Every structure is written in structure tokens, then in C-alpha cells.
Amino acid sequence: MTVFNEARTLIKENIRDVFNEARTLIKENIRDYGMYIALFVIMLTFSIMTDGLFMSSRNISNLLDQMGFIAVLAVGMTLVIVIRHIDLSVGFAAGFLGAIAAILLTQAGVPFYLTIPIILVLGVVAGMFNGVLVASVGIPSFVASLAGMLIFRGALLRVTEGSGTIIVKDNHFNAIGNGYIPAIAKVGGLSLLSLILGGVAILLYIYSEMSNRRNKLKYQFEVVSIPIFTLKILFVSAIIAYITWIIAGYNGFSWTVIIVMAVVVIYHFLTTKTVLGRQIYAVGSNPEAAHLSGINVKKITYIVFGSMGMLSALSGILYTARLHSATTTAGTLFELDAIAAAYVGGVSAAGGVGKVTGSIIGALVMTSLSSGMNLLGVGISYQYMIRGGVLAAAVIFDVMTRKKRG
Amino acid sequence: MSDYILEMNNISKEFTGVKALSDVSFKVKRGEIHCLVGENGAGKSTLMKVLSGVYPYGTYKGDIVYNGEVQTFGKISDSVKAGIVIIYQELALFPDLSVYENIFVGNEVKRGAFVDWNQTIVQAKEMLKKVKLNVNPETPVKNLGVGKQQLVEIAKALSKDVKLLILDEPTAALNENDSENLLELLRELKNQGITCIMISHKLKEVISIADKATVLRDGKTICTLDAAKGEISESVIIKNMVGRDIEDIYPKRTNKQFGDKILEIKDWSAYDPQAGRNVVSGVNLHVKKGEIVGIAGLMGSGRTELALSIFGNPRSYKLKGDLFVDGSPVTFKHTSDAIEAGIAYVTEDRKGDGLFLIQDIKSNITAANLQGISSRGWVNDNEEVKVANEYKQSLYVKAPSVEQIVGKLSGGNQQKVSLGKWLFVGPKLLILDEPTRGIDVGAKFEIYSIMNKLISEGLSIIMISSELGEVLGMSDRIYVMAEGKLKGELPAEEADQEKIMQFATQ
């Protein structure tokens, strides 16, 4: 009997230890987790209010596809804001470059596989132009990109005013915005290839977490306890599995989602694991100190604006493909949606702080709000006000948590 | 009325678990100059913030008795109303506004609902006369030097009818001339009946000006020294500040050996297009291996400009002359070229252009040598933590971990992180610009010891400093600059304060 009791207290104590560790971890990283918690709460609320319709395969798939062209902009905007600049020209740059893509495909007869790289390169050139104005000429980025915004808007009108909306009939191109990866086979009504992709993602995640832990142990650094580690892996894997299951239940992963995920993964590693990424954050947190540390601030500025331009081009491609056409108003207010997503995602206007993954969550929060409110039949007037409120709340949360740490 | 204008009794103040002040008592007599000394983190600034209402009544324990009455300041404006004004180390002026606007900001001279600008200017002139500042009140403040800006701050305090003036390290950024002027002004204000509390790290000033000096250590009052009783001397203050004797502030190096010239510049000039003049002109100097070369001079004499013009020219001066590293001529297009050639520059302004304050210790230490912790562009996070921990230990950085945000460290520890960043680059020549500005005696001693250790490991050091004691105590050879030119060169044995000042004021 005593043995049993002892065992029970031991287990109890262990559970308490794990619980305490989890609590301190969450407490210390509340700023990072806050946005995930907010997203979870929003999704849960909408699910309950719509009797589960919100989390249905169809709605989630649509939501992610809708988000695509803003999400890639938000990724680029994160870096621009991190280095203390802003780019207001991205919306109409996306609209204009999307129209150029449509013209190349229809009127010039350039094949699909050439059009994409041409547009991306044009995007880089346009971004670099902003970079030169900002870094070399010394014009404030707000003004330089405001000029760019007007110019691109005019350019978009110029190329579309003759023909009006340009309809794109290239199936490959349109698939980028509307198509899904092939299912190969259906397993119980679920797309097989999507399930496989989800499985691979989980395996890669577990592998990276394990090798990370192994490396830390090799350096004899502190790591979280085994139970917490296992819990974390199980938790994240379950989320990936759940999302995969939902998406596989409709048409599987869309090309848009695959492209956005690729962009996020590449930029995530670029910003957190590479010398270039570290230099970007260094420039953002103190440009003078960065210069004295041998970092070429101008070069970093060119790179960040160049990447922003490229992602604007990608955004334009996604949007044009989604609509099957280039319209005269394409790109209107995209830049503000992207900036809002970045701020909601925890990017600091003072520079030097902000994560690519955060901005994606920010974009997801904003799109979820629109989608959920549409399902509930909330009027567009209230939708704007509520989204504005959420943006303000996110920034207030950010400021408060930072004060607490400071 | 009691003799004491201010009595702070048994003040305690806690910040989430850390006791910043415990049971501090501090009394100031009417009309005296009372210096508050102590190492960084001893609680001097916290005590003054309690006094001025930055930390409102109720957030601390103990009593503030001012003019015989217990005070309950809820905000800064309450204490200002009572005649207590603090002037912080970082001046709170608006650089683009004129002198008179700055003096009366927040305290505008009004006629009805409108500001009476003419009257403002008349009154501003009066205040300027009181602080002996002879400038046109319509000059924008940014056009004045730091010394004059300091005087504008004092004029601003006078305009608020100050009874108790508190100065937080007023001379930290001033050269010897301006410092002396400021101290003279304080003596005069004293004669006019203004009581003054001065926080200072410069013990010589404390000795020359203080009627009383209170020493704080680790949030406690250690003692109050009285000049009239001859209790104030450098050794007594230091002993009480650090709680031990310091035999010598400048640790001696043994067996000095100098090698070949590691750096040499000939006819070196730098033209600043923004200022429209030569900030450095016709300088010839060299540094040998294993040598500490001191560069003395007043502020604005071109010392920092000289260092920057050598270190990859980040301010884009137009350069003339020749630069040799290890005997071969070189040109640096960017700071990164200078770093690659083995030169490191530790800035005088660690908060402004030295450190990444919002980043942690490890990111700061590796910022100038990311190659050192990465392969093919990929950063190894674990290697970074290891490297940072090594420097944290060898430089005695006091912080819970290398994940600590640098902005929260004390000045001395920040300076060590700044030094660590440049040591990780593996330089041959270290240029230290005001390496001990604004840091306490204990940390200074540690920095000097580190310098000596680096020299014994084969580095060379150029030390730019406004503190003559430091230049004389640490250097093997001393150059003196004034107006962008080298005015003199002295071997350490022949140098003394008078000779240096003679060259510096030529």
C-alpha cells in the first residue's frame, strides 16, 4: 500500500514539475505565443458560432487560397519594416506586374514557364529601384514608395485601359491561383498526395527538433525536459496532421498554399539561420552600429527591397491567376493589408523586431476574421471596424508585453 | 525652519524582487553643494528618481522631508512646483528649437491664452546672463556644443525658480574647459542660495566642488563625508565606493616589448563635406606592435574623426594621404575592409553606434564576425552561445545569461560587451574611443586590466581619451590633437597634465 502511495506522490510531483516548466515556458514566451493563442481563440469562436462550418474542409481551403497573395506580401513587408522602412508601392506593383504577366501570356504569346521568371525578375528590378532611392539617394521610404505606388497605379491603368480586363486562358497559369496538386488516389475520400505531404512535414519537423536537441546536448546546453519535449512534438504534429486532414478532405493542397508555404519556409530559414538574416536584424536594430560592425547597410537595403519587389511580383501572379484575368483595379489596398498583417503578427515599427512566421499568423488572423464574419453574415461596415479593432489590440498587446519585459 | 532643505529618511525601493535601495538616508543642508557618488548600480539615479517623483509616492518606503514638510510627489511636475529640478546626463533639449524656446518649454510665458514670444525672449536673455552663456537666444540648440547645451539646461531650471538643483553626471560629456566653467557656475549659484546635488564619477571634480559627499554602495548609504572636516579625498571616496582599497587605479604592465610598426599614416587629411572643412589635417602617426598609444585632446579636436577615417571611413570624408598596415599601403572602401585588415574600433558612443540595444548579449558579441560562427552562410546558434559565454567569462560581464538584452545592462557591462564584439573579430589593432566614459571605478579597473592582458597577447591599442589621468596612466606614447592636427607627441615618461594641456590648447 505504501509503495502504491509513494508511486502516486512521485507521479503527482512529476506532473507538477512538467506543469510548472510548461507554465514558465509560456510565460517567458507569451509575446511569441500570443498570436497563436489569438488565432486559436478566433478560430474556435467562429467554429462554435457557425456550428463547425468555419473549420470545414471547404472553408479552410478557400480561406488559405484567399490569403495567398497577401501572405507573400506580408512576408516581404516584415523584412522591410524590420529594417525601419515601409513600402507602399507593393499593391499596385503586384497589380501592374500581374497585368504584364497577362499581356505576355495572351498578347505576346510568351509561354507560361518563361512568363513567371520574367515577371519575378521585373519585380526584383522594381524593388531595387525603391532600394536605390531609399539607400543611395536618401529619400524616406514612405515618400519614395508613395511615388512608386502612384506610378504603378498609372502604369496599371495605362496597360489595361485599351483592352479593359485582360482574360487569361492559360490553364497552367490559372492553376497557380485555383488548381490543386494531383490527388494520385483517394483514401476514404481524402487526397493521397496531400496526406503524404502532411506526413513528410511531420517527419521533417520531428527530425529537425531531435537534431536540434542533440546538437544542444553536444554543446552541453540546457534543454527542456523530455516530457515537455515530447508534449511539444506531439502537439505540433497533431496540429499539422489536423490541418492536413481538413485540407485533404476537400481537394487537397492548392498550388497557392504550396507556394506560400515554400516562401514562408525559405524566408523563415533565411531570417533565422543565415548570416544575411542576422545582418538584416542588425541593420534594423541599429543601422549606425551595423555599419561600424562592417555590415554593408546599403547592400542589405537593396536586398530587402529587391526581395519585396520579387514577392510583389509573385503576389501579382497569384492574384491574376486566381481571377483568371488582370483587372484595372488589381492590387488596390494590398499594401495596407500586408502592413496590417505584419503588425498584427508582432513586427515592431521601431525596427529590428519581427518574425516571418508571426506575419503569416497575422495574415491568417485577418483573413480568418473576414472569412468568419462573412459566414456569419456580418455587414462589411462592421467587418472593417472589427478588423481595425483587432489591429489596434494586437499592437497594444505588443507594446504592453514589451514594457513588461523592459 | 530646519537647517536641512532635504531629508530623505529610510528610503527603500524594490523592483520586482531586486532591492535597488534599502534604508537609504540622505540629508542635504540649505545652500550646500552635495555630491552623490557610488559605482553604477549603487542606486544614485534611483534615489534621485524617488526624490523627483518619477517613482511616485507610495511606490517606495520611507519619508521625503523637503523644507520641513513631508512630501508626497505623485509626478515630476509636483516636484518641479516645489522647486526641485533634475538635469539628466542625456540632455532633454529639442535640437531644432531655439535656445529661448527650449528654456521655456512646458513653462511658457503667456499673455491670455497665447504665448508672449517677445517677453519670452527678454526673460530668456536674463536667464542666459545668469548662466553666463553668451549666445543669441534664437540660435537652434543643435548648433551649440554639448557644454553650452548643458548651460541651456541649467537656464531652463533657473526659469522654473529652482531651489534644489540636481545634476546627473553633468560633466560626463564635457571637455576640461567646459567642465571647469560649469563647476564655477555651480559655485556661483550656491552663493545665490541654490542648493545643488551632483552625481558624478569624476572624483577630482567632487573633491574640488563638494561641501559634502555621500557615498552609496549596493543601495545603501555608506557614509557622508564633510569637506570642512577634510574628509573628502580620492582614496577615501574610492575605498568607500568599492568597499576595498585600490592600490593603483592603473594596473602596471611589466616587460614592455615593442615590435614593428603595425599601422602608420602619413600626411593624412579628412575633409568633411557636411561641415565644409578638414576635420583631420596633415596627421602623421604610427603604432607599434605591443604598444598603447594614447590620443589626448579636447572634445572636437578631431580624435574620433581621425579614428573613423582610418577605420573604413563610415562618414564618407574625402581622404588624402597614405595609410600603411604592416608596412604595406592599403585603402579601405568600407568598415568591413578595415576589420578584415585586423583593425577594430570600439566607439565612444556605445548606445548610439556601438551596441544593438534591443538584441541580446550573444548577438552583439558576434555581430561583427558572423563568419566566425557560421559555415557557408548558415549560422550555428550553439557555437554562438558557446563563444558568447567565453567572452562573458573572460571579460567579467555581469549578467544572468548571454540571452540577456544588452539595453538592460549597466554602462560598464555594456562597454565590456562592446569590447567583446571587437575581440571576437581577432584584431591586431584595437582603437578604443573613450573606453571608460560613464562607467564606475571598479569596471574601469577591469577594462584597464583587460587592455593590459590584450597587449601581452600581442595586440596594439590606440586609446582616445578625455581623461588625462587615464591617458597618462595607461599609454606608452601620447599624441595630442587640437583642431584636427597633431600638436605634439610625448613618451609616457616625459608627459604630464600641464604639457598635454599646453599642446591641446595651442
Interface residues (C-beta under 8 A of the other chain):
Chain A: N215 K216 K218 Y219 F221 K273 T274 V275 L276 G277 R278 Q279 Y281 A282 S285 N286 E288 A289 A290 H291 L292 S293 G294 I295 N296 G352 V353 R405 G406
Chain B: F311 G312 P314 H334 T335 S336 A338 I339 E340 Y345 T347 G352 D353 G354 L355 F356 L357 I358 Q359 S363 T366 A367 A368 L370 Q371 S374 G377 W378 V379 D381 N382 E383 V385 K386 I405 G407 K408 K421
